[in-house]
Amino acid sequence: MARSSFSILTILSITLLLPVLSLSFSPDSPTDRRLLVLLDDLSLKSSHSIFFNSLKSRGFDLDFKLADDPKLALQRYGQYLYDALILFSPSIERFGGALDVAAVLDFVDSGHDLIIAADTSASDLIKSVATECGVDFDEDPSAMVIDHKSYAVVETEGDHTLIAADDFIESDVMFGERKIEAPVLFKGIAHSLNSANSLVLKVLSASPSAYSANPSSKLSSPPSLTGSSISLVSVVQARNNARIMITGSLDMFSNRFLRSSVQKAGSPKSKYDKSGNEQFVTELSKWVFHERGHLKALNLRHNKAGETDEPAMYRIKDDLEFSVEIYEWSGKSWEPYVSNDVQVQFYMMSPYVLKTLSNDKQGLYHTSFKVPDVYGVFQFKVEYKRLGYTSLSLSKQIPVRPFKHNEYERFITAAFPYYGASFSMMAGFFIFSFVYLYHK
């Protein structure tokens, strides 16, 4: 009886879980759908409601929980319950439930996305997660970003910690085609990029006059972070195409900053009725959650010129044709990806052929070339890495054989000197023999 009850409960649990799993990330629809939002305080749901509502309006299902909830879990029965994680809990010292730093990193290693927002109360836990992702927050817990030239002009602000930042990375893929005109309001802590991590990028940098220090005390020594080396917002695209956004300002997402007007110091005529925060966090979140800049490749084909079937082997000096289809996710559907910098390599230890692919503007990339006069095991390789786009790494192995003995030409042009040498020696021997035998 007990065993029967246990089986029924197991079936019910799996049945209840299936709708959740059906929302998970898939290659056919790569946009994240189910997001776990961890908060320090549930009041952030209202103070940051504009940002959260923008996510909901784009079809995301947000699950709000306190970061110390004892029932926290990212996966169940070996399946992840969420597609992405938003950490708006900078002061949390320890996650609740089964969540810890290792679980967050495993989540990213499994191809899921992450947003981390810190502030002056950032705990060692949040800083350690950020460090593992390739950025280092200022070690001074009382330090903030200060800028006496690029601060936001407000009546009540006197320590110049409210920054008006406009040094964006140039990328239409990340921010869309519409340029962000107004500066972004930032108030928080600085971080720097780990030089050993080539995958992390600054998307919003501090100005050359910025530095990180305690605003309530005088400087006794030069600050450790200064100028453009300070990153205000950084992103990471891992090798598995998981995306991470890290910022030292939780206020940057708040309703107050999103609705606020902004005027950058030194620019009295450049006052904006609305800061660039809403456009910045909305557009960048589209990139983080794969609504933009996600590529897929399919139907990689190759065949001999004039044929359609893919051969099991090529012969040296064969003429062949190569093609592959590449599409970009628009947020709703797959659209043809159009570019003139996609290349294919015919590779064995090193590329013997490197060709730029032509495209028909419908997603099909193609080229043709002659197999090199070298036999062995080759690969067709497409390695495509561009700023803001998911990377493509495709390969297909194919052997190349030499000519068979009966496939060579009867007379090889390159061997004519040897033919001439042979016949001239025969003629010379005949003449020498004749002269030697009959000459007296």
N, C-alpha and C positions, 0 to 999 in steps of 0.2 A: 504493500500500500504506500509506504514512504517513498519507494523507488518510483512508483507511478506518479506521485505528486511532484517529485523532483523533475521528472521528464516534462510534465505539463508546464511547470514554472519556467523551465529552460526554453521550451517552444514559445511561450508567451513573451519572454524577454527578447528572444531573437526577432519575433514578429514585430514587437514594438520598436525595435532598433532599425528595422529595414527602411522605414521612411527616412530616417536620419541619414543612413548610409547612401541612399539614393541621391542625396543632394551633394555628395562629395565631388571633388575635382575629377574631371574626365577629359581625355584628349579631344573629344568631340565638342565639348563646351568648357574651355579652360578657365573661365571666370570663376573665382571663388564665390561661394554662395552662403555658407554657414560660418559666421564669425563669432568667436568667443571674445568678449570684452571684459577684461579684469580691471576692477576699479578699487581705489583706496576707500572711496566713499560713494555711496549711491547717489549723492547729490550731484555728482558729475554728469549724470544722465540728463539733468535739466540745464546745468551750466554749460554743457557742451552739446546741447540738443541739435543745433544747426548741422554740425558735422555728422552726428549719428543719423539725423533724418535724411541727409543727402545720401548716405549709404543705403538706407531703407528704400528710398525712392528709386534707387538703381537696382532693386530686387534682392538685396542682401537680407539675410535672416540673422539678426543680432541677438546673442544670448549674453545678458549682463549678469555678472557675478562678482562678489567681493573676492579680492585676491587671496584672502585667508579662509575662504569657504572650505570646510573640512571634506566636502564631497567633490572637490575639483578633480577632473580627469579629462585628459585629451583623447583617450582611446578606450574602447571596450571590446572585448572578444577579439583583440588583435586588429581592430579597425578604428581609424581615427574618426571622431565625432564631428570635427570641425575642419574647415579648409584653411582658415587663417586665425591668427591670434593678435589681439590688440592689448598691449600692456599700458594702461593709463593708471598705474599704481606705483609711482616712483618711490614712495616711502616704505613699501612692504619689505619686511625683514626676512620673511619666510612664506612661501606659498603654502596654501592649504592642500589637503588631500594628497593625491599621488603626483602632484606637480612639483618639479624642482628644476634647477638649471639644466641638468642632463636631459630631462623630459622635453624642455623647450628646444634644446639643440637637436634632439632626435626628431622633433616635430619638423624643424627646418630641414634637416637632412633627408626627411621623407618627401621633400618637395613642397612643403606648405609655407605660407607667407607670414610675415611678422611686422608689427609696428610697435616701436618702443618710444615712449615719451617720458622724459625725466624732468626734474626741476631741482631747486636748491636742496630739497629734502631727499634726494636720490640715495637709496640704500646701497650697501655693498652688493646685495643680491642683483639689483638691476644693473649696476655697473659691471658686474662679472658677466652677465648675459651679453651686454654691449661689447665687452672686451673680447669675448669669444667670437663675436660677429665682425671684429676688425676695427673697432674704434675705442679710444681711451678717454673717459671723462676726466676732467681736472680733479686731481687728488685732494685739493683743498675743499673741504665741505662747505665753507662759507663763501667761496669764490663765485662770481657771476661775470657775465660778459659786460664790459663797460666800453663805451665808445663816446668820446667827447666831441666827435665831428659828425658822426652818422647816427645820432640819436633822434628819437621821435620827439617833436616839440609838443609838449603838453603843459598845462598850467600847474599840475601838482607834482610833476616829476623833476627832481633836482639832482639825482645821482647818476643820470645818464645810463641807466641799466635797461631802459626801454629802447631797443634798437630798431631802426627803420632800415631793413636790409633789402638790397636789390641786386646783389651779385649772384645771379642765377647761372646754373649750367646751361649752355646752349644746346637744347634738345627738344625738338618738336614732338618726339616720341613720348617723352616724359610729361611735358606740359601742354601738349596740344598745339594747334596752329595759332591760336589766339594768344598774343604776347601778354604777359603779366605787366601791366603798366604801373600800378601802385606798389610802393614798397611793402614788404611783409613785416609785421610787428613781431618782435621776438624779445622775450624776457626770460632768461634762464641761465643755464650753465654751458660752458664750452666743452668741446671735445676735439680731439685730433685723430687723424687717420694712422693706423698701423702701417708703417712703410713696408712691412713684410707681406701685407695682404694686398694683392693687385686687383681684387674684385670690388673694393669699396671705393665710392666716389662721393665727392662733395657736390651737392646740388644747390646748397645755399651757403655761401661763405661770408665771413665777417669782412669788414673793410680793413685796409692797412693800418688804420688808427685804433683798432680795437685791441683790447687785452683782457685777460681773465684775472680778477683779483677780488678781494673783499671790499665792497663799496663803502663800508662803514669804518674803515681804518686806513691809515696812511701806508703807502708802500714802503717797506723796509728793505726790500730786495727786488730785483727785476722779476716780473711775472714770467712763469714758465711757458705760457701760451700767449702769443701776440700776433697781431696782423692777420693776414690771409691764411696763415696756418691754422687758424681757428675755423672749425666747421660748425655751422649752426644746425644744418640738416644734412645727413648723409644717407646714401642708399647702398645696398649690396645686392648684386645678383649672383647667387651661388652657381657652381658648375652644374648643378641639377636644375637650374633656372628658378629656384625658390628666390623670392624677393623680400628684402628687409628694408625698413625705413627707421632711422634713428634720429631723434632730436632731443635737445636739452631743454625744451620749453613745452610744458604741457599747456600753458596758457595760450600758445599759438593756435590751438584748436578750439578755444573757448568762444562762446557767443560774444563776449565783450570785445575780444580782439577782431573777430570776424565782422562785427558791425561798426567798429570804430573808424572814425576818420583818421587820416594820417598826414603829417607834414614832416619831411625830413629836414633836419637842421642844415642851414646854409642854402636852402632852396625855398625862399619865401613865396615864390610864385607857383610852387609845385605842391599845392595842398589838394589832397584827394578826399572826396566825401566818404570813401570806403577803402579800407586797407586791401592789400592783395592777398590777405590770409585765406579767405574763402576759396578764391580761385586756385591758390597755391596748393592747399591741402586737398581740395577736391580732385584736381587734375593729377597730383602726385599719387593719391590713393587709387585712382583709376589704373595707373601704371603698376603700383604695388600689387593690386589684386587682379592683374592680368586682363584688364579691360582694354589695354592698349599695349602694343609692342610684343605680342605673342605670335610667334611663327610656327608653322608646321610644314614638314616636307613629306611628300608621298609619291608613289609611283616612280621610283628611281628605275630607269630602264636603260639598256644598252643593246645594240644589235649591229650586225654587219650592214654596211651601206647597201641599200636596195632590198633588205630583208626586214621582217618584222619580229621573228622569233629570236629570243635571247639564246645565244650559243653557250655551250658548256666550256668552250675554249676558243681562244683566238690564235691565229698564226702571225708571226712577225710580218710587218708591212701590210696587214689587213687595213682596209678603210672601215671605220666604225662610226656609229652615231650614238650620242648620249643625251638623255633628257631626264628632268626631274620637275615636279610640280611643287610650288611654294605658295602658301596662303597665309594671310594675316587675319587675326581675330579682331573684329571691329567693336566688340562688346555685345553684339547680337548675332553676328553670322561671320562665316569665313569669306574674306574677300581676296582677290588675287593680289599678291605682293609684287610690286614693280620696282626693280632696281637694276642698275647696270654694273654691279660690282660682285656678282656671284661667280665663283670660279670652281672648276673641277680639276683635280689632280689625278694623273695616271701614275701611280706611286708604287715603287719597290725600293725600300730603304731610303730613297729620296725621289722627288717627283721627276719623272722623265718627260712628262707633258703637263703643262699648266695652261689651261684655256679659260678665258672669260666667256660665260654663257650668254647667249642671246635670249631675249624673251619676247613673247607675243602679246604682252600686256594682259593676258588672261591667266597668268600664273604658271605657264609652261616655259621652262628654261631648257635650252638645247644647244648642242654644238656637234661638230664632227672633226675627226682627226685620224691620222695614220698611226697604227701601232708601231712603236719604235723597234729598231732592229736589235732587240735584246729579248731573250726568252727567260722565263721565270714565273713566279707567282706575283701578280700585280693586284692593285686595289684601285677602284674608282673612289675618290675621297672628295667630299664636299665639307669644308670647315668654314662656317659663316658666323662671324662674330662682329656685331656692330653695336655702337652705343645705344642703349635703351631697348634693344631687341633681344629676345631669347636666342641663345646660340643654337646653331644647327651643326650636328656632327654625324655625317652619313658616310658609310663605306660599304663596298661590295667587292668581294674577292673574285678574281678570275685568272686562270693560268694562261700563259702565252708560250706556244711551242715554236721550235725552229721549222724550217722547211723539211719535208720528207725527202728522201734521196731521189724520188721520181718527180719532185715538184720543182727542182732547179731547172734553169734553162739549159738547153743542150750545149750552147756555147756562151760562156760568161764573158761579157765585154772586158771586165777587169783582168781577165786571164789572158788576153791577147798577147801581151809581151812574152808570157811563158810559152804560149803556142808558137810564137815566132822563134824563140830561142831553141825549142825542140826541133822544129823543122830546119832551122839554119844549121844546127849541129849535124843532123842527118845528111843534109846536102854537103856540108864540109867534109864529113867522113867519106862520102861517096867520091867526091873530087880527089881527096887525098889518096884514097885507095887506087883510083884509076891512074893517077900520076905515078904513084909508087910502083905499080905493077907493069905499066907499059912505057914508062919513060926510061931511055937508055942514056 
